[in-house]
Every structure is written in C-alpha cells, then in structure tokens.
Amino acid sequence: MDFTTLMRSGKQTGDHAMSFHVPETWMQGRTTYGGLTAALCLQAAMPTSGGRQIRSAQVAFVGPVSGDVECTATLLREGKNTVFTSVRMMGEAGVAAEAIFAFGAHRESSLNFANLPAPEVTSPDETASFFGESPRRPAFTRNFNMRLANGSPPMSGAPDADMSLWMRHKDGSVPPDAVSVLALADAPPPAAMSMLTGQARISSMTWMAEFLTDDIQTNEGWFLAQHIADTSKDGYNSQAMTLWNTSGQPVMIGRQTIAVFA
C-alpha cells in the first residue's frame, strides 16, 4: 500500500479520532516505521488546527505499533494565533505513541533569516542509491528513494557520525505537505550507526521536529537530509537533523533520542 492510499484509508471513529491499518510494508522490525507513526498522528490532529500551519511536532514512541491503530486528537488550547493539540495512538498492545503538535497562523515580522546552509553535495541524479541491490533492508524503506550524498553507510566503521541523503516518496502522487514531509524525514538510519562495525538493534524513543516554512516546495519530490549524532553514551544516542529542499532552503529541523543496543 502506497503512502497516499494509506493516508486516505483512515476512518473517522469519533470526534477527532481516526483508525488506520498499517500493512507489513510499512514495518521496521516489529513496529511501524516512526515517521509514519508521527504522520498518522499529525493527520488526526489537522482538523483541530483551524487552518493554521504546523509549527512543531513532539512525538514519544511509547510501544510497538502494528496492525490496527487509532489516533485520538485532543484540543488543548486555541488562541488567536496558535493551537496546541495532543494525539494519543492506541494499538493492539495499548498506548503506542503520544504526540503534541503546535499550529500557528502566519504573521508579518521584521525578522526573516535562516542560518542553515545546506551542505555541498551532488545532485540526486548524480548520487548512488543508499541501499543498492541489498535485500537486507527494513520493509518500510522500499516506500522511499534514498541516495547517500555524503558520509558513510551503516556499520562501516566510520570515524564520525555525519550522514547526508537525498530522499523522496516513491509514491509520485504524494504532495509536498507537512504530513508527507514528516513521514519522510525520519527515514534515514541513525547517523551513529555509521560508526558501528556489526549489526545492532535500535529503537527511536522521542522525536522533535520544527517546520520552518508555510510553503513546502521542491523539485521532483526530493529533499536533502543531514543527520549528525552529537552524543552516544550509556546506550542512548542523541542526534540532530536538518531537511532542505532542492533549492537549498531549510524546511525542517529536529532532534531525536534513540536507544542503541550495541
């Protein structure tokens, strides 16, 4: 099932509640891919926004997600310019995820800058596939085109954890909106995995993302992501991410906490 079909399959089950069935093709091991979990929560929250744009997302991946899930949105506060909404995702085993979304109306401001230059990399057409022909890849990754533009692949024993990739949905009908970008942005493996020399289990714990533009546009669906691991200690890894469009304009920044079993 492609991304567009999956998002349209959601059924209203109550006031601001939606149910979805996640197929095996969107799984990452025994749980649903985290970017899709976040996107399903945001889809449920969108009707509460009052037409305001998404500004930030904070998602806690509480438990495994598979099969049938229900996302229930709760409007926490609506002001003149902003809306705060929480979403709880329930799965077959109980609470699967908790999210808080902040929506904000556009306002004219004397401040207009972005000190987030994109790294110098080859274009998507000049960049090799991230996975190549390898059959050893999580199921969900087959829903995306991913190309390694800079850095080293996982388990290559690299000296640092700095990875840049071109990414896009394989589903050509996906619009470049907040929901689809949130689903895409979490697709790369943790940057720290480049430093490993063997297989290791990982599990995303929390993810914070901030949207930097109301007008998400790019060429041919491509976005450039850079993931940099800042620290890894006591089995927990912290990394930063930035997403740009093909014109080098920043679209999103984020931080992620990851449990690493290695």
N, C-alpha and C positions, 0 to 999 in steps of 0.2 A: 504494500500500500504506500503510495507516494505521500509527500507532506500535505499537499493541497487536499487530497481525498481524506486523509486522516483528520485534518482540522475541521473539514466540513461534516465529518461524521458525528460530531458532538451532538448530544441530545439534551435538551432542557429537562431537568428533573425537579425543578423547583425555582423559587426566586433566586436568581444569580447562581444557580447550580447547574453544572454540565457534567455529563458522563461520557467517557471515551473507552474504546477498547484498543489497547496497544498491542500490535502484532509482533511476532518474533523478529521481524526485520528491523525493528527499532530497539532491540535489546543490546545491552552492554554487559555480557555475562549474565548474572541472574537478576539484573534490574534494568529498567528503562534508561536509555541514554539521558544524562542530566539536562542537556539543552532542550530536549523535547519535554521533559518534566516541567521545566521553567516555562516553556512556551504554552503548554496546556493550561498552566495556572494563569498566565497572562491573558490567554483567550477568555477564560472565565471572568477575569477582572475587568475587561474592556468595557462592558456595558455600564459599569459604575462610574466611568471616567467623565461623563458629561461632555464628551467631545474634546477634553483636554489631552495633551500629548503625554506619553510616558516619559518620565524623567529618571527614575531609578527603580531597580529591582533588587530585592534581597531574598535569597532562597536558601532554605535549610533542607538538605536531603536527609530526611529522618529515617526512612526504612526502604526496603526493596519495593520496586514498582513493577508490576507486570499485569497483563490481562486487563480486567475491568477496573477502571478508576473513576472516582467522582471528585470534581473540583467545586468547592463551595466558596463563593466570594462574600465578604462582609465589608460593607462600607463603614470605615472607622471614623472618618471626618470629611466633610465637604465644606470648603471655604469659598471665598470669592474667586480665588485663582487656583487653588490646589485641592486635590482629592487624595486621601490615603485609603487604600483597600488592602485587606488581608485575604489570603486564599489558603484553605486547607485542602490538600489532596488526600483522599482516603482510598486505600487499596484493599486487596483481599486479606492482608495481614494487619490492617489497622492504619494509623497515620503514616503516610508515605512522604509527604513534603509539607512545609509551611512557607508561605511567601508573603512579603509586604511590598506593594507597589505604590509609588508616588507619581501622581499625574499633575501637570502644571500647565496653565494657559500661557500662550506666547505673550511676552511683554517687551516693549521697546526699552533699550538700555544703552547707556553711554559706554558700557564695557562690551567689547566684541573682539576676542582674541583666542588663539588656541596654540599653546606652546607644545605641540605634539607632532614633530616632524616624522614622516614615515621613513623607514629605513630604505637604503638604496638596494633594490633587488631587481631581478629580471622580471619581465612581463609574464603573465600567466601562460601565454603561448610558448614562451621560451623556457619554461620551468618544468622539470620532470615530475611525474606522478609521485606522491608521497608513499604510496603502498606498492607501486609497481604491479607485478603479477602475483604477489604473495597471497596465498589463500588464508594465511594466519592474520586475520584482522577481525575486530568486533563487527557484529552484524550491522549495527546502525551506520557504520562508516560507508556502506555501499549506497547510502542515500545522498552522498556528497562527492563532489570532485575536490580533491585535496592535492596540492603540489608544494613540495618543500622548496622554499625560496632562499632560505638562509638557516644555518645551524646544522645540527646533526640529528639523525633519526634515533628513535628509542633504542636503548640497550646497545649503544655503540661505544660506550666508554668515553664520551666526550669530556673535555676539561671543564666545560661550563654548561649552563642550562639556559640557553637563549635560542629560541626557535621562531622562525617566521614562515608562514604558509599562506598561499593563495587558496581560497575556499569558495565554493558556491553549492547551492542545491542542485542536484541532478534533475529534479522536477522543474522543467522550464517554465511552468505556469505560476511559480511562486513569486508574488510581488515583493519588492524590497521594503517591507514594512517592519515595524518593531517586533512583531511576533516571529516572523521568519528569521530576522537577524538574531534574535535571542536564541532561537533553535540552532542557528549555525555557529554562533560564537564559541560554544563550548566543545566543538568537535575535535580539536587537536588533543593529543595525549598530553599529560603534564610535562612541562619542559624539563623537569628534573630527571625524567626517565631517560633522557639522552646520556646521562652520566652513568647509568647502570650498565652492567655487562651481562645480565641474565634476566630471565622472566621475573616479574614481580606483580603482586596484586595491588590495585589502587582503588580508592573509593572517595569520591567527592563528598565533602561534608557541608560546606557553605559556599555560596557564590553571590557576590555583589556586583551589579552592573549599572553603569550610568550612561544614559543616552545623551549624546552631545549635539544632536540636530533634530529639528522637526521634519526636515525634508531629506529622507534617506534615498539616495540615488547612487547608481554605479553602472558600469558598462558590463553587459552580458552576465550579470549576476555575481561577478567576482568581488570578493573582499579580501584584504590583506590583514592577517592576524599576526601579532607578535606576542609570544608568551615568554616571560622571564621569571625563573624561580629565584626568589630573594633569599629564602632560608629553608633548610630542611633539618629537623632535629627531633629526636625522641619519637620518630615515626610519623611526624606531621610535616607537611610541606606547605609553604605559602608562596603564591605566585601572583604576578601582575599580568594583565593582558590589555592590549590596545587593538582596536579594529579600525581600519581605514577603507575608504572606497578607492576605486581605480584612479581617481584624480588626486589622491594623497590627502583627502580631507578626513579628519577623525570623525568616526561615527559612534564609537563606544569605548569606554574604559572599564576595567573591572579588577576584582581581586578574588582569589579562590583559596580555600583551605582544603587540603587533600590528605587523607590517610594513606601512607605508603607502607606496605608490608614487605619490607626488604632490608 
